[in-house]
Amino acid sequence: MFAHMENIDPQPSASEAREALATIDGAQRAVRDTPWPAWIYPTNAVLLGALALAALLEQDRRFTAISLMFAIVGINLLAGYRTGVPSAVPTSRAFVVLVALAGACAAGAYVVAEVTEATWPVVVLAVLATAGYLLAGAAHRASTGSAT
């Protein structure tokens, strides 16, 4: 009686399973390597730099930082939904590493702002965050074949 349920399929052979997994891997790669709109890279870079510079604020620092974070996430989700891949992380290792470094620079700006009165280290970290994300964008565009 239960052997005829709709969700019980015959066991695939090893070669059929390998083929199915290869198809899935190819589909995931295609989604993860979908080019993003060109405007998203400078937008993210500017917002990340602004997030780092917000560390210099004496008042409303937390509100400004959270607002910028929501803006970054919102813009990226909107762009992702428009391209059909709202939460796909690109396969480009250069992109992922450079984005992580840019994010570390932005986060580091808050640490530096707490331990020193000087503003120049925060500005340098903001510039590095912005430049790092722009380089990440170039790496991503190159990896998707959409570099111009």
C-alpha positions in Angstrom: 0.0 0.0 0.0 2.7 2.5 0.9 5.1 1.4 -1.8 2.9 3.2 -4.4 3.0 6.6 -2.8 3.9 9.4 -5.2 7.1 10.5 -3.4 8.7 7.1 -3.5 10.8 6.8 -6.7 13.0 3.9 -7.8 16.6 4.3 -6.6 18.7 5.9 -9.3 21.9 4.2 -10.4 25.3 5.7 -9.4 25.8 7.2 -12.9 22.3 8.8 -12.8 23.0 10.2 -9.4 26.3 11.7 -10.5 24.7 13.2 -13.6 21.9 14.7 -11.5 24.4 16.2 -9.0 26.5 17.6 -11.9 23.3 19.2 -13.3 22.5 20.8 -9.9 26.1 22.1 -9.5 25.9 23.6 -13.0 22.6 25.3 -12.2 23.9 26.7 -8.9 27.0 28.1 -10.6 24.9 29.7 -13.3 22.8 31.4 -10.6 25.9 32.5 -8.5 27.7 33.8 -11.6 24.8 35.9 -12.8 26.1 39.4 -13.6 24.9 42.2 -11.3 23.7 45.6 -12.6 26.7 47.9 -13.1 25.3 50.6 -10.7 25.3 48.3 -7.7 29.1 48.3 -7.3 29.7 52.0 -6.9 26.5 52.3 -4.8 27.7 49.7 -2.4 31.2 51.1 -2.3 29.9 54.6 -1.4 27.5 53.2 1.2 30.3 51.1 2.7 32.6 54.2 2.8 29.8 56.2 4.4 29.3 53.5 7.0 33.0 53.7 7.9 32.9 57.5 8.1 29.8 57.3 10.4 32.3 56.1 13.1 33.4 59.7 13.3 29.9 60.9 14.4 29.6 61.8 18.0 25.8 61.9 18.0 23.4 59.5 16.3 26.3 57.2 15.4 24.4 54.0 16.1 21.2 55.2 14.3 23.3 56.3 11.2 25.2 53.1 11.1 22.1 51.0 11.4 20.3 53.1 8.7 23.3 52.7 6.3 23.3 48.9 7.0 19.6 48.7 6.2 20.2 50.7 3.0 23.0 48.4 1.9 20.9 45.3 2.5 17.8 46.8 1.0 19.5 48.0 -2.2 21.2 44.6 -2.6 18.0 42.7 -2.1 16.1 44.9 -4.5 18.8 44.5 -7.2 18.9 40.8 -6.5 15.2 40.4 -6.9 15.4 42.3 -10.2 18.1 40.0 -11.5 16.4 36.9 -10.1 19.1 36.0 -7.5 18.4 37.9 -4.3 20.7 36.1 -2.0 23.3 34.3 -4.2 26.9 34.7 -3.2 29.2 34.9 -6.3 31.7 32.1 -6.9 34.5 34.6 -7.5 36.9 34.1 -4.6 38.6 37.4 -5.3 35.2 39.1 -4.9 34.4 37.4 -1.7 37.8 38.1 -0.2 37.8 41.8 -1.2 34.3 42.3 0.1 35.3 40.7 3.4 38.4 43.0 3.6 36.3 46.1 2.7 33.8 45.1 5.4 36.6 44.6 7.9 37.9 48.1 7.1 34.4 49.6 7.7 34.1 47.7 11.0 37.7 48.6 11.9 36.8 52.3 11.6 34.5 51.9 14.6 37.3 50.3 16.7 39.8 52.9 15.7 37.3 55.7 16.4 37.0 54.3 20.0 40.7 54.1 20.7 42.0 57.3 19.2 40.9 60.9 18.8 42.6 61.3 15.4 40.2 61.3 12.4 42.7 60.4 9.7 42.8 56.7 10.5 39.1 56.4 10.1 39.2 58.3 6.9 41.9 56.0 5.6 39.8 53.0 6.5 36.8 54.5 4.8 38.8 55.0 1.6 40.2 51.5 1.8 36.6 50.1 2.3 35.4 52.0 -0.7 38.4 51.1 -2.9 38.3 47.5 -1.8 34.6 47.2 -2.8 35.2 48.8 -6.1 38.1 46.3 -6.7 35.7 43.5 -5.7 33.1 44.8 -8.2 35.7 44.7 -10.9 36.7 41.2 -10.0 33.1 40.1 -10.0 32.4 41.7 -13.4 35.5 40.1 -14.8 34.5 36.7 -13.4 31.0 36.8 -15.0 32.4 37.9 -18.4 30.6 41.2 -18.2 33.6 43.4 -17.7 33.6 46.4 -20.0 
